Amino acid sequence: MARNLNSKDIISRMAYSLFTVSIPHLWGKELNHAIKNHLIGIYPDNLENKIIAIKNNGNKKWSYLVFILDPGEAKTLAPSSTLFMAHYFAGKDANAIYVSNNWVEFVLFEKGTIVKSVVKLRDDIDFLETTHEIFGSAITRIDIFCQEGDTDFFNESELPFKVSSHHIDK
């Protein structure tokens, strides 16, 4: 990722769909074809006019991140909040939240591999409830990426888990 990355550089998480796919023993065109066939059964729209970008999912063998974008949004896949956090948590376990002005992405990492990614419209009032809904009530720590000063939506002292805040515009 770029050294001077800031929130304005991040593509909106609402602009792409993300799937984690495990397909063993295929490469190149065969892998692309197998992933497209897999997506036909789970993607709710026509894939014909979409851009599909495939990235390795951490170090997990045969696991891929599949990004689906409209051609107008596909000027560049990176930087995305998903890949930004994947780079940050390479090889680590984490519950991470990326907070934008309009949307929030919740990502669960196991050994640097994305297990779950959920994007929701930003709702400061139900932040804690949504966090528990996505990560479960047994969480003990969350890393939150947000703009400096944009921490009004949570009060660390009232949260039942440890929070590490990371300012993305620094």
SVG drawing of the C-alpha trace seen along z (x, -y; Angstrom):
<svg xmlns="http://www.w3.org/2000/svg" viewBox="-30 -15 35 45">
<polyline fill="none" stroke="black" stroke-width="0.4" points="0.0,0.0 1.0,-3.6 2.9,-5.3 0.6,-8.4 -2.7,-6.6 -5.7,-8.5 -9.4,-7.9 -10.0,-9.8 -7.9,-7.3 -10.0,-4.3 -12.6,-3.0 -16.1,-2.8 -16.7,0.7 -20.3,0.2 -18.8,0.2 -17.8,3.9 -19.0,7.3 -16.5,9.6 -16.6,13.4 -14.1,15.8 -13.8,18.9 -11.8,22.1 -11.0,24.0 -8.2,26.5 -5.7,27.5 -6.6,25.0 -4.7,22.1 -5.0,19.5 -8.0,19.8 -9.3,23.0 -9.4,21.2 -11.1,18.1 -13.7,20.4 -14.3,22.4 -14.7,19.2 -17.2,17.7 -19.2,20.9 -19.2,20.8 -20.4,17.2 -23.3,17.9 -25.0,19.8 -24.4,17.1 -24.2,13.7 -27.6,12.1 -27.0,10.2 -25.7,11.0 -21.9,11.3 -21.7,10.7 -21.1,6.9 -19.0,7.1 -15.3,7.0 -14.0,9.9 -10.7,9.5 -9.1,12.5 -6.5,12.1 -5.0,14.7 -6.6,14.8 -3.7,14.5 -1.5,17.5 -4.3,20.0 -3.7,22.4 -6.4,22.5 -8.4,19.6 -9.2,16.5 -10.8,13.2 -13.1,12.5 -14.0,8.8 -17.0,8.0 -17.2,4.5 -19.0,2.5 -16.7,1.4 -17.0,-2.3 -15.8,-1.4 -12.9,0.8 -10.4,-1.9 -8.4,-0.4 -9.1,2.3 -6.5,1.1 -6.6,-0.6 -9.7,0.9 -10.5,1.0 -10.5,4.8 -7.0,5.0 -5.7,2.3 -6.8,4.2 -5.6,7.6 -2.1,6.0 -2.2,4.7 -3.2,8.0 -1.1,10.3 -0.6,13.5 -2.6,12.4 -6.0,13.0 -8.2,9.9 -11.6,8.5 -11.3,5.3 -13.7,2.5 -13.1,-0.2 -15.3,-3.2 -16.1,-5.6 -18.4,-8.5 -21.3,-6.5 -20.4,-2.8 -18.7,-0.4 -16.8,2.8 -16.5,5.5 -13.7,8.1 -12.8,11.2 -9.2,12.5 -7.8,15.8 -4.0,16.1 -4.3,13.2 -6.9,14.9 -10.3,13.2 -13.0,15.4 -15.8,12.9 -16.4,9.5 -19.6,7.6 -20.4,4.1 -23.3,2.0 -24.5,-1.5 -23.0,-3.5 -25.3,-3.5 -23.6,-5.1 -26.6,-4.3 -26.5,-0.6 -22.7,-0.2 -22.3,2.0 -25.3,4.2 -24.1,4.6 -20.6,5.4 -21.9,8.2 -24.2,9.5 -21.2,9.9 -18.4,10.9 -20.3,12.6 -20.6,11.6 -17.4,13.3 -15.1,10.8 -12.4,9.4 -10.6,7.0 -11.4,4.9 -9.2,2.8 -11.1,-0.2 -9.8,-2.2 -11.4,-5.6 -10.5,-9.2 -8.8,-11.1 -11.5,-12.7 -14.2,-10.3 -14.6,-8.3 -17.8,-9.9 -19.8,-6.9 -18.2,-4.7 -17.2,-5.4 -14.3,-3.1 -15.0,-3.0 -18.5,-1.7 -17.5,1.1 -17.2,4.6 -14.0,5.3 -10.7,3.6 -10.4,1.2 -7.4,0.2 -8.1,-2.9 -6.1,-3.5 -6.4,-6.9 -6.3,-6.3 -5.4,-9.9 -2.2,-10.0"/>
</svg>
